[in-house]
Amino acid sequence: MLKENEITIGDTHTATLVEDLKRTQIVQYAGASGDYNPLHTDEIFTTQVAGYPSVFAHGMLSMGLTGTMLTNYVGDGALKKYGVRFTNQVWPGDTLTSTATIIDIRDQEGERVVDLQIETTNQNDVAVITGNATAKIES
C-alpha cells in the first residue's frame, strides 16, 4: 500500500503491460471471458465483413492489463474505484505502456486516499485507454 509520506501530487508510476501482443493472447482472453465476438477472433469476418485491417483486442483485456499495473502500484486491496474510457483499438503486435499520475491526496469517508489519472498508450504513444482511479493509502 502507498504511504502518504512517500508520495506527492504529480508523482507517476509507469509499467509496460505487454510487448508485442499476440493473437493467441487475444483468443485466450476470449476463452477466459466468454466473449467470442468475431471482431476479436475471426480474421476473415473482421477484414472482409466488418472492414477492419485485423482482429483487435477486447477493451476489457486492455482494461485488465491496466488494472494490474494499478494494483501493483497501490497494493492489493487498496483500489477503491477504477474507471476507463477506451480511446483507440489495440492490435496484434502492439506494445502497451501505462502511467498512473497522482492528482490528489485527500480524505474520503474517514480514510486517506489518492486520486490517480491513468493513461495507457501503444508503441506510437497513442492513448488506447484514459481513466481515473482512487486508492486507499497509509497516512
C-alpha positions as CSV (number, residue, x, y, z in Angstrom):
1,M,0.0,0.0,0.0
2,L,1.2,3.5,-0.8
3,K,2.3,5.6,2.2
4,E,1.4,9.3,2.3
5,N,4.8,10.4,3.5
6,E,6.4,8.7,0.4
7,I,4.2,10.2,-2.3
8,T,3.4,13.7,-3.6
9,I,0.9,15.1,-6.1
10,G,2.4,14.8,-9.6
11,D,4.3,11.5,-8.9
12,T,4.0,9.0,-11.7
13,H,4.3,5.2,-12.0
14,T,4.9,3.7,-15.4
15,A,4.9,0.0,-16.4
16,T,5.0,-1.9,-19.7
17,L,1.8,-4.1,-19.8
18,V,2.6,-6.2,-22.8
19,E,5.2,-6.3,-25.5
20,D,4.1,-7.5,-29.0
21,L,0.6,-8.5,-28.1
22,K,-0.1,-11.9,-29.8
23,R,-3.3,-13.0,-31.5
24,T,-3.1,-16.1,-29.2
25,Q,-3.3,-13.8,-26.2
26,I,-6.5,-12.2,-27.6
27,V,-8.0,-15.6,-28.3
28,Q,-7.0,-16.8,-24.8
29,Y,-8.8,-13.7,-23.3
30,A,-11.9,-14.6,-25.4
31,G,-11.9,-18.0,-23.8
32,A,-11.4,-16.7,-20.3
33,S,-14.0,-14.0,-20.6
34,G,-16.5,-15.9,-22.8
35,D,-16.6,-13.0,-25.2
36,Y,-16.2,-14.7,-28.7
37,N,-17.2,-11.6,-30.7
38,P,-15.8,-12.4,-34.2
39,L,-14.2,-8.9,-34.3
40,H,-11.7,-10.4,-31.8
41,T,-11.3,-13.9,-33.0
42,D,-12.2,-14.3,-36.7
43,E,-9.8,-12.7,-39.2
44,I,-11.9,-13.3,-42.2
45,F,-15.1,-11.8,-40.6
46,T,-13.2,-8.8,-39.3
47,T,-11.4,-7.9,-42.5
48,Q,-13.9,-9.0,-45.2
49,V,-17.3,-8.3,-43.5
50,A,-16.5,-5.6,-40.9
51,G,-13.8,-3.8,-42.9
52,Y,-11.1,-3.7,-40.2
53,P,-7.5,-4.3,-41.0
54,S,-7.3,-7.2,-38.5
55,V,-8.8,-8.7,-35.4
56,F,-8.3,-6.4,-32.3
57,A,-8.1,-6.9,-28.6
58,H,-11.1,-6.7,-26.3
59,G,-11.4,-3.4,-24.5
60,M,-11.6,-5.3,-21.2
61,L,-8.3,-7.1,-21.9
62,S,-6.6,-3.7,-22.1
63,M,-8.5,-2.5,-19.0
64,G,-7.5,-5.6,-17.1
65,L,-3.8,-5.2,-18.0
66,T,-4.0,-1.6,-16.9
67,G,-5.7,-2.6,-13.7
68,T,-2.8,-5.0,-13.0
69,M,-0.4,-2.1,-13.2
70,L,-2.6,-0.1,-10.8
71,T,-2.8,-2.8,-8.2
72,N,0.9,-3.5,-8.5
73,Y,1.4,0.2,-7.7
74,V,-1.1,0.9,-5.0
75,G,-1.1,-2.6,-3.4
76,D,-3.6,-5.5,-3.1
77,G,-6.9,-4.5,-1.7
78,A,-6.2,-0.7,-1.8
79,L,-8.1,0.1,-5.1
80,K,-11.5,1.7,-4.3
81,K,-12.6,3.0,-7.7
82,Y,-11.4,2.4,-11.2
83,G,-12.9,3.5,-14.5
84,V,-11.7,4.0,-18.0
85,R,-12.6,5.2,-21.5
86,F,-11.5,3.2,-24.5
87,T,-10.0,5.7,-26.9
88,N,-8.4,3.5,-29.6
89,Q,-8.2,-0.1,-30.6
90,V,-5.4,-2.4,-29.6
91,W,-4.0,-4.5,-32.4
92,P,-1.9,-7.7,-32.5
93,G,1.7,-6.6,-32.3
94,D,1.0,-3.6,-30.1
95,T,3.2,-2.9,-27.1
96,L,1.2,-1.2,-24.3
97,T,2.6,1.0,-21.6
98,S,0.6,2.5,-18.8
99,T,1.2,5.5,-16.5
100,A,-0.7,6.4,-13.3
101,T,-0.2,10.0,-12.1
102,I,-1.2,11.2,-8.6
103,I,-3.5,14.1,-9.0
104,D,-4.8,14.5,-5.4
105,I,-4.3,13.2,-1.9
106,R,-7.4,13.6,0.3
107,D,-9.8,12.3,3.0
108,Q,-12.7,10.2,1.9
109,E,-15.1,8.6,4.3
110,G,-12.6,8.6,7.2
111,E,-9.7,7.2,5.1
112,R,-6.8,8.8,3.3
113,V,-7.0,8.2,-0.4
114,V,-5.0,9.1,-3.5
115,D,-6.7,10.0,-6.8
116,L,-4.9,8.8,-10.0
117,Q,-5.1,9.8,-13.6
118,I,-4.4,6.8,-15.9
119,E,-3.2,6.6,-19.5
120,T,-2.3,3.5,-21.4
121,T,-0.5,4.1,-24.8
122,N,0.7,1.9,-27.6
123,Q,4.2,1.9,-29.1
124,N,3.3,5.0,-31.1
125,D,2.4,7.0,-28.0
126,V,-1.3,6.9,-29.0
127,A,-3.6,6.6,-26.0
128,V,-5.7,3.5,-26.0
129,I,-7.2,4.0,-22.5
130,T,-7.7,7.0,-20.3
131,G,-9.2,6.9,-16.9
132,N,-9.1,7.5,-13.2
133,A,-8.8,5.6,-10.0
134,T,-8.9,6.1,-6.3
135,A,-7.0,4.0,-3.8
136,K,-6.5,3.9,0.0
137,I,-3.2,5.0,1.3
138,E,-1.5,4.7,4.7
139,S,-1.3,8.0,6.5
